[in-house]
Amino acid sequence: MSSNTDKAGHVYSSRTIAQLQRQIVACRRCPRLVQHCRRTAQEKVKRYREWDYWGKPVPSLGDRTARLYIVGLAPAAHGGNRTGRVFTGDRSGDWVFGALHASGFANQPTSTHIDDGLRLQGAYITAAVHCAPPDNKPSREEFEACQPYLLREIQLLKQVRVVVGLGQLAFAAYLKARREVGLRVPTPRPKFGHGKRYDLDGITLIGSYHPSQQNTFTGRLTRPMFHSIFRTAREIIEDVEP
């Protein structure tokens, strides 16, 4: 499904971030994902049996004047799909918000539920795909169906100075979205790697391993490695602030 189809046209008419997020939550463009989110919300898991799951697309989160833009892959079935907030209620979120708090981008180091008082300060978190996918693997068509939301965020978030791509797929999704909105992508194309940095006409793109259990439990990603990404982001932003 192309990002330029009429079915996505309403996305480009969004004048505010708040309006765009309402459109994300109402989106039903991918039947497989809609079914998976609903089924997961109904079946639940034992440890969250008492929860009333969100069970639909998870909106982005953050400050509309953000200097830091974080792109993840997709919500977790029993994390964001349960709580209704991206990176909230799972182990990956513990890493993300712990690192953001340590670098001054969040008012607290944890994110457990939608009313826990969390606020982002100068940061904005999105996902390449806003629905929890089966086996954590969106299809190519699902990436394309969700891409208009990423494109519009890039257009609306005009003060971004640093972009962090959490994982190779999110890193690639951001580069593809840049090209789609007419922003320059260097040749050769930037290659993903943890801590790799690229200057994209005033925006610094940084790659980071995703804080998935596959990476954190094996030691491929350590907390010092992850925290260093956001310290670097803070340093870059402060260097360019007037």
N, C-alpha and C positions, 0 to 999 in steps of 0.2 A: 504494500500500500504506500503510495508515494506521499511525501510530505507536501506536495504541491497540488493535491487533489482538492476538489470542491468541499469534500467532507471535512477537511482540515481548515477551511477558510475562516471559520469563526475564530480560530486561535489567533490569527494575525490582526483581528480587530480589537483584541484585548488592549486596553489603554493603561491598565494598572496591573501590578503584580497580584493584588488581591483578586481581581477579576479573573486573571489567568489561573490562579489556584482553584477557584470555584469551578472553572471549566475542566481542570484536571480531575477533580473529585467526581464530576458528573460523567466523565468519559466512559464509554462502553464500546470502544472501537475494536477490541480484541476478544472475541468470544471465548477462546481458550483461557485467557487470563481472568476474565470475568467469572467464568465457571470455577476456576481453581481458587480464586480469592473467596468466593462464596462458600464453596465446599469446605475449605480450610476453616472458615469462620463457624461453620455448623459443626464440624467434627471435632475441632479444637485438639488440644493435647491434655493429658491428665493434669499436668502442673498448672494449667491455665483454665481449668474447667469452669471456674466461676466468672471468667472474664466475658464481657459482651464484646466480641471481636468487631473491629472496624470493617473488614471484609470488602474493601473497594479501593480504587486508586488512592495512593498516599500523596498528599501535596508536598511541595517543597517547603523549606523552613528557613527563616532568617530575616535579615535586615535589608530593606530595599535600597539602602545607601551602601551596601556591602562593598568593601575593597577585595575581599576574599570570596571566591566562588569555588565550591567543592562539588565535584561530580562523582556520584557513586553509580553502581550498576542498577540495583532494583531493591525494593523492600524485602525483608525476610518474612517468611510465611507466618512465623509466630513472634515477630518483632514488630515492624511497621504495620504489617497487615492486621496485627492484633491491636496495637495501641493507636493507630491513626497518625503517627508521627514518624518521620524518617529516622532511621538509626536509633529507634527508641524501644527499649525493652529486650535488647539482645546483647551478646558479648561484644559484637563489633561496635555497637553504640557506646559501650563502656570505654573502648579505646578512643573512638572519635571525640567524644565530649570531654574525656580526660585530657586529651592533647589540646583541644580548643581552649579549655579553661586554663591550662598551664601557660598558653601563649596569649591570654587576654581576649579571646574571641567569644567566650561564653561565661555567664555569671556563676555557673556551677559545673562540677565535673561529672555529673551523672544525668541521665535522661531515662526515667522509668515509666512515666505515663504523661498524658497530654496536659494535665493540670498540675505538674510538679514544680512550676515556677521557672523553668528554664527559659533563658533569653539569650539569643546570639547578639554579639556586639561587633558590627563591621564584617560579618560573615553570612554566607547564604549557602544552604545545602540543597542539592537537587539530585535527581536520578535520571539515568538514560532511559529507563523504563519505570513507570510509576506504579505498576501492579506487581505483586509477588508472583514470579513465574514458577512452574513446576521444575523441581531439581535445580532451581536457581539459574535456569538457562533460557533466556528469552530467545525467540526465533528471530531471524533476519527481518521478517515481516512485522514483528512486534516492535523491534527497534525503530523501523521506519514509521510505523503508525504513531509512535510516541515522540518522534523527533520534532514535530512542530512546536511542542511545548518547550523543548530545549532551545530551539531557535528563537522563540519569542522572549524567553528569559534573557538570552544573550543580548537581545535588542533593548530590553527594558532596564537591565542592570548596567547603567552607563558609567558607574564609578569603579568597576572592577579593575584591579591592578594585578592580582595573582589568581591563577586557576590551578587547583590541585585535582588531578585525575586519579581516583582511587581504583587502581587496577587497570590492566591493559585495555579492556573493553570500554570502560568509561573514558579513558584517555583518548581512545580512537573516536568515540562518539562525540567528544568535544571538538576534535579537529574536523570531523566531518561537518558538524553543525557550523563551525566558523566559516568553512568554505561555502556552505549553503546560504549564509547571510551576507556573503560578499567580502568577508575579511580574509586577509592573506594567510595562506598556509605555506611555509617554506618548502623549497625543493633542495635536497631530498627531504621527504616528510619526516618530522620528528619521530624518533624511536622511543618507545616506552622503556623505562628503567627506573628503579627506585632512586629518587634523589636527582634524576636528570632534569635539567632546566633549559628552557628555550625562551628567547625573547621574541615575542610576536607583536611587533609594533606597539610597544608600550605596555603590553600584558605579558607577564612571566607565567609560562606553563610549567608545572612541576609534576612529575610522575611519582606515585607512591604505591607500594604494594597495598592491596586491600587488607584491612584488618579482619579477615575471615579466620575462623578457627583453623582452617587448613594451613594458613600462613603463620598464625600466632602460636599454635600448639607445636608446630614443627621447628620453631625458632627461625624460620625464614624472615619473619618480621618481629623485631623486638620493640619494646616500648621506647627505648632511647632512639632507635631508628625512626619510629613513627613521630615522636615528639619533635625530632629535628626538622621534619618537613614543615611543621607549623611555626617553629621558631624562625626558619628561613623566610617563610611567608611574611611574618611580622616584620622582620628586618627589611625586606624589600619594600613593604608598604611604608614603613617609617622613613626610608631613604627617599621616597618619591613624594611624600606629603609636603605641601607648601609650608 
